[in-house]
Amino acid sequence: MQLTKAEEQIMQILWNIGEGSVQDILKGFEGSKPARTTVATILSILENKEFVQHRSEGRTNIYYSLVSKDAYSKKQLFGFVKDYFNGSFSSMVSFFAKETNLSLEEVDQLMKETKKALEEEDSNEGKL
């Protein structure tokens, strides 16, 4: 499930702070801050979407994420690759290499880092 921009902003803050009240989340906004009621409403929507949950401490609700940033990022990335690059990671890398004018050395480094990450993931799965 994809989040709206406002929902994602709140999730980013919650992922950064771990858990917190509406007031704690408001402190995480840079520049102009939304109204307290707006943040509370979005948190309620996120609870309905099962992205966050809360516990009560006195009269204050403490919110925490039910979905990790890594899990959400992975799902969004796979959806992005599927929707815009026909499911081909190599097409996506090729597109970004061309668009950002990467040098051959930078592409080579990207490939090495990707290979290393995949090998680490494979070895970690073997330990489960």
C-alpha positions as CSV (number, residue, x, y, z in Angstrom):
1,M,0.0,0.0,0.0
2,Q,1.4,3.4,-1.0
3,L,1.3,6.3,1.4
4,T,0.4,9.9,0.6
5,K,3.1,12.5,0.8
6,A,1.7,13.7,4.2
7,E,1.5,10.2,5.6
8,E,5.1,9.4,4.4
9,Q,6.4,12.6,6.0
10,I,5.0,11.5,9.4
11,M,6.3,8.0,8.9
12,Q,9.8,9.4,8.1
13,I,9.7,11.3,11.4
14,L,8.4,8.3,13.3
15,W,11.1,6.1,11.8
16,N,13.7,8.6,12.9
17,I,12.5,9.0,16.5
18,G,11.3,5.5,17.0
19,E,8.2,6.4,18.9
20,G,6.5,9.5,20.1
21,S,3.5,11.6,20.8
22,V,1.8,14.0,18.4
23,Q,3.9,16.8,20.0
24,D,7.1,14.8,19.5
25,I,6.2,14.2,15.8
26,L,5.5,17.9,15.4
27,K,9.0,18.7,16.6
28,G,10.4,16.6,13.7
29,F,9.0,18.9,11.0
30,E,11.4,21.4,9.6
31,G,10.1,24.9,8.7
32,S,6.3,25.4,9.0
33,K,4.6,22.7,11.0
34,P,1.1,21.3,10.3
35,A,-1.6,21.8,12.9
36,R,-1.7,19.3,15.8
37,T,-5.1,18.1,14.7
38,T,-3.8,17.4,11.2
39,V,-1.0,15.2,12.5
40,A,-3.4,13.4,14.8
41,T,-5.8,12.8,11.9
42,I,-3.0,11.4,9.7
43,L,-1.8,9.2,12.5
44,S,-5.4,7.8,12.8
45,I,-5.4,7.1,9.1
46,L,-2.0,5.4,9.4
47,E,-3.4,3.2,12.2
48,N,-6.3,2.2,10.0
49,K,-3.8,1.3,7.3
50,E,-1.9,-0.7,9.9
51,F,1.3,1.3,9.5
52,V,1.3,2.6,13.1
53,Q,-0.1,1.7,16.5
54,H,-0.3,3.5,19.8
55,R,-0.3,2.9,23.4
56,S,-1.7,5.2,26.0
57,E,0.5,6.8,28.7
58,G,-1.9,8.8,30.9
59,R,-3.7,11.2,28.6
60,T,-1.1,10.9,25.9
61,N,-0.9,8.5,23.0
62,I,2.5,7.2,22.1
63,Y,2.8,6.2,18.4
64,Y,5.2,3.7,16.9
65,S,5.6,2.1,13.5
66,L,4.4,-1.4,12.6
67,V,6.2,-1.3,9.3
68,S,10.0,-0.8,9.1
69,K,11.5,1.8,6.9
70,D,13.5,-0.9,5.0
71,A,10.4,-3.0,4.4
72,Y,8.4,0.0,3.0
73,S,11.4,1.2,0.9
74,K,11.8,-2.2,-0.6
75,K,8.2,-2.5,-1.5
76,Q,8.1,1.0,-3.0
77,L,11.3,0.3,-5.0
78,F,10.0,-2.9,-6.4
79,G,6.7,-1.3,-7.4
80,F,8.6,1.6,-9.0
81,V,10.8,-0.8,-11.0
82,K,7.8,-2.8,-12.0
83,D,5.7,0.2,-13.0
84,Y,8.3,2.3,-14.8
85,F,10.9,-0.2,-16.0
86,N,8.9,-3.3,-16.8
87,G,10.4,-5.1,-13.7
88,S,14.0,-4.7,-15.0
89,F,16.5,-3.5,-12.5
90,S,19.2,-3.3,-15.3
91,S,16.9,-1.0,-17.3
92,M,16.5,1.2,-14.3
93,V,20.2,1.3,-13.6
94,S,20.9,2.1,-17.3
95,F,18.3,4.9,-17.2
96,F,19.8,6.5,-14.2
97,A,23.3,6.0,-15.4
98,K,22.4,7.9,-18.6
99,E,20.3,10.6,-16.9
100,T,22.9,11.4,-14.3
101,N,25.8,11.1,-16.8
102,L,27.7,8.5,-14.6
103,S,31.2,7.7,-15.7
104,L,32.3,4.1,-16.4
105,E,34.1,4.1,-13.1
106,E,31.0,5.1,-11.2
107,V,28.9,2.5,-13.0
108,D,31.6,-0.1,-12.2
109,Q,31.5,0.9,-8.5
110,L,27.7,0.7,-8.5
111,M,27.9,-2.8,-9.9
112,K,30.5,-3.9,-7.3
113,E,28.4,-2.4,-4.4
114,T,25.3,-4.1,-5.7
115,K,27.0,-7.5,-6.1
116,K,28.4,-7.2,-2.6
117,A,25.0,-6.3,-1.1
118,L,23.4,-9.2,-2.9
119,E,26.1,-11.6,-1.7
120,E,25.7,-10.4,1.9
121,E,21.9,-10.8,1.6
122,D,22.4,-14.4,0.3
123,S,24.7,-15.3,3.1
124,N,22.4,-13.8,5.8
125,E,19.5,-15.8,4.4
126,G,21.5,-18.9,4.7
127,K,21.9,-18.3,8.5
128,L,18.1,-18.3,9.1
